[in-house]
Amino acid sequence: MINRFCSGDIVRHFKRETLSDDERKTNKYLYEIVGVATHSETREPMMIYKALYDDGGLFARPLEMFLSEVDHEKYPDVKQKYRFELVNE
């Protein structure tokens, strides 16, 4: 599995597509990549990322899940291919 993100990259979650035009003017569903950590017990790689909205919370998600494609059966109207993608705005 190849991590396509670097520390400091700004990414968007696919649910950003579901926001209204006014909501898209905010940073909702935008995150800054902190880096990849290793789970201390399972040794699983975890992506660490920081929300750029609300309280700026810090999150951890299994790297494999972070890099996965959107489930287009569950979300058929989403155009974004991957769960998280680089922001090109």
ChimeraX commands (.cxc) that place a marker at each C-alpha (Angstrom):
marker #1 position 0.00,0.00,0.00 radius 0.5
marker #1 position 1.45,3.34,-1.05 radius 0.5
marker #1 position 0.65,6.41,1.01 radius 0.5
marker #1 position -0.01,9.22,-1.48 radius 0.5
marker #1 position -0.03,11.99,1.15 radius 0.5
marker #1 position 2.69,13.94,2.95 radius 0.5
marker #1 position 2.68,15.81,6.26 radius 0.5
marker #1 position 1.11,19.23,5.71 radius 0.5
marker #1 position -1.05,18.18,2.75 radius 0.5
marker #1 position -4.63,19.46,2.84 radius 0.5
marker #1 position -7.21,16.82,1.94 radius 0.5
marker #1 position -10.98,16.73,1.61 radius 0.5
marker #1 position -13.31,13.95,2.71 radius 0.5
marker #1 position -15.76,12.83,0.03 radius 0.5
marker #1 position -18.72,14.05,2.12 radius 0.5
marker #1 position -17.63,17.61,1.30 radius 0.5
marker #1 position -19.51,17.06,-2.00 radius 0.5
marker #1 position -22.76,16.86,-0.05 radius 0.5
marker #1 position -22.44,20.38,1.38 radius 0.5
marker #1 position -24.44,23.36,0.17 radius 0.5
marker #1 position -22.65,26.18,-1.67 radius 0.5
marker #1 position -22.61,28.26,1.54 radius 0.5
marker #1 position -21.22,25.36,3.58 radius 0.5
marker #1 position -18.45,24.83,1.00 radius 0.5
marker #1 position -17.21,28.34,1.79 radius 0.5
marker #1 position -16.18,26.93,5.18 radius 0.5
marker #1 position -13.47,24.38,5.93 radius 0.5
marker #1 position -15.95,21.61,6.77 radius 0.5
marker #1 position -14.55,18.19,5.82 radius 0.5
marker #1 position -11.08,19.63,5.17 radius 0.5
marker #1 position -8.11,18.17,7.02 radius 0.5
marker #1 position -4.36,18.61,7.34 radius 0.5
marker #1 position -2.25,15.47,7.23 radius 0.5
marker #1 position -0.05,15.09,10.31 radius 0.5
marker #1 position 1.54,11.80,9.30 radius 0.5
marker #1 position 1.43,8.05,9.68 radius 0.5
marker #1 position 1.77,6.48,13.13 radius 0.5
marker #1 position 1.99,2.84,14.18 radius 0.5
marker #1 position -0.64,1.39,16.52 radius 0.5
marker #1 position 1.30,0.40,19.64 radius 0.5
marker #1 position -0.37,-2.99,20.05 radius 0.5
marker #1 position -1.41,-4.17,16.59 radius 0.5
marker #1 position 1.44,-2.45,14.67 radius 0.5
marker #1 position -1.19,-1.32,12.15 radius 0.5
marker #1 position -0.28,1.90,10.29 radius 0.5
marker #1 position -2.67,4.74,11.22 radius 0.5
marker #1 position -3.13,8.05,9.41 radius 0.5
marker #1 position -3.15,10.99,11.81 radius 0.5
marker #1 position -4.96,14.09,10.56 radius 0.5
marker #1 position -6.29,17.36,11.94 radius 0.5
marker #1 position -9.66,18.92,11.20 radius 0.5
marker #1 position -9.52,22.44,9.75 radius 0.5
marker #1 position -12.99,23.23,11.14 radius 0.5
marker #1 position -14.77,23.33,14.51 radius 0.5
marker #1 position -12.29,22.65,17.33 radius 0.5
marker #1 position -9.51,21.40,15.03 radius 0.5
marker #1 position -9.68,17.91,16.50 radius 0.5
marker #1 position -6.97,15.35,15.85 radius 0.5
marker #1 position -8.09,12.04,14.33 radius 0.5
marker #1 position -6.58,8.61,13.66 radius 0.5
marker #1 position -7.88,6.18,11.06 radius 0.5
marker #1 position -6.35,2.93,9.77 radius 0.5
marker #1 position -4.17,3.86,6.79 radius 0.5
marker #1 position -5.80,1.23,4.60 radius 0.5
marker #1 position -9.25,2.73,5.27 radius 0.5
marker #1 position -7.96,6.30,4.85 radius 0.5
marker #1 position -6.61,5.46,1.39 radius 0.5
marker #1 position -9.63,3.40,0.30 radius 0.5
marker #1 position -12.07,4.21,-2.46 radius 0.5
marker #1 position -15.54,5.60,-1.76 radius 0.5
marker #1 position -18.22,2.92,-1.54 radius 0.5
marker #1 position -20.16,4.02,-4.62 radius 0.5
marker #1 position -22.92,1.51,-3.94 radius 0.5
marker #1 position -23.62,3.24,-0.63 radius 0.5
marker #1 position -22.92,6.74,-2.02 radius 0.5
marker #1 position -23.91,6.51,-5.73 radius 0.5
marker #1 position -23.99,10.30,-6.30 radius 0.5
marker #1 position -20.45,10.97,-5.04 radius 0.5
marker #1 position -18.00,11.75,-7.85 radius 0.5
marker #1 position -14.82,11.62,-5.76 radius 0.5
marker #1 position -12.97,8.31,-6.28 radius 0.5
marker #1 position -11.16,8.04,-2.94 radius 0.5
marker #1 position -12.37,8.62,0.62 radius 0.5
marker #1 position -9.77,11.43,0.98 radius 0.5
marker #1 position -8.21,13.39,-1.88 radius 0.5
marker #1 position -5.79,16.31,-2.12 radius 0.5
marker #1 position -7.36,19.73,-2.27 radius 0.5
marker #1 position -6.64,21.52,-5.55 radius 0.5
marker #1 position -8.63,24.64,-4.67 radius 0.5
marker link #1:1,2 radius 0.2
marker link #1:2,3 radius 0.2
marker link #1:3,4 radius 0.2
marker link #1:4,5 radius 0.2
marker link #1:5,6 radius 0.2
marker link #1:6,7 radius 0.2
marker link #1:7,8 radius 0.2
marker link #1:8,9 radius 0.2
marker link #1:9,10 radius 0.2
marker link #1:10,11 radius 0.2
marker link #1:11,12 radius 0.2
marker link #1:12,13 radius 0.2
marker link #1:13,14 radius 0.2
marker link #1:14,15 radius 0.2
marker link #1:15,16 radius 0.2
marker link #1:16,17 radius 0.2
marker link #1:17,18 radius 0.2
marker link #1:18,19 radius 0.2
marker link #1:19,20 radius 0.2
marker link #1:20,21 radius 0.2
marker link #1:21,22 radius 0.2
marker link #1:22,23 radius 0.2
marker link #1:23,24 radius 0.2
marker link #1:24,25 radius 0.2
marker link #1:25,26 radius 0.2
marker link #1:26,27 radius 0.2
marker link #1:27,28 radius 0.2
marker link #1:28,29 radius 0.2
marker link #1:29,30 radius 0.2
marker link #1:30,31 radius 0.2
marker link #1:31,32 radius 0.2
marker link #1:32,33 radius 0.2
marker link #1:33,34 radius 0.2
marker link #1:34,35 radius 0.2
marker link #1:35,36 radius 0.2
marker link #1:36,37 radius 0.2
marker link #1:37,38 radius 0.2
marker link #1:38,39 radius 0.2
marker link #1:39,40 radius 0.2
marker link #1:40,41 radius 0.2
marker link #1:41,42 radius 0.2
marker link #1:42,43 radius 0.2
marker link #1:43,44 radius 0.2
marker link #1:44,45 radius 0.2
marker link #1:45,46 radius 0.2
marker link #1:46,47 radius 0.2
marker link #1:47,48 radius 0.2
marker link #1:48,49 radius 0.2
marker link #1:49,50 radius 0.2
marker link #1:50,51 radius 0.2
marker link #1:51,52 radius 0.2
marker link #1:52,53 radius 0.2
marker link #1:53,54 radius 0.2
marker link #1:54,55 radius 0.2
marker link #1:55,56 radius 0.2
marker link #1:56,57 radius 0.2
marker link #1:57,58 radius 0.2
marker link #1:58,59 radius 0.2
marker link #1:59,60 radius 0.2
marker link #1:60,61 radius 0.2
marker link #1:61,62 radius 0.2
marker link #1:62,63 radius 0.2
marker link #1:63,64 radius 0.2
marker link #1:64,65 radius 0.2
marker link #1:65,66 radius 0.2
marker link #1:66,67 radius 0.2
marker link #1:67,68 radius 0.2
marker link #1:68,69 radius 0.2
marker link #1:69,70 radius 0.2
marker link #1:70,71 radius 0.2
marker link #1:71,72 radius 0.2
marker link #1:72,73 radius 0.2
marker link #1:73,74 radius 0.2
marker link #1:74,75 radius 0.2
marker link #1:75,76 radius 0.2
marker link #1:76,77 radius 0.2
marker link #1:77,78 radius 0.2
marker link #1:78,79 radius 0.2
marker link #1:79,80 radius 0.2
marker link #1:80,81 radius 0.2
marker link #1:81,82 radius 0.2
marker link #1:82,83 radius 0.2
marker link #1:83,84 radius 0.2
marker link #1:84,85 radius 0.2
marker link #1:85,86 radius 0.2
marker link #1:86,87 radius 0.2
marker link #1:87,88 radius 0.2
marker link #1:88,89 radius 0.2
view
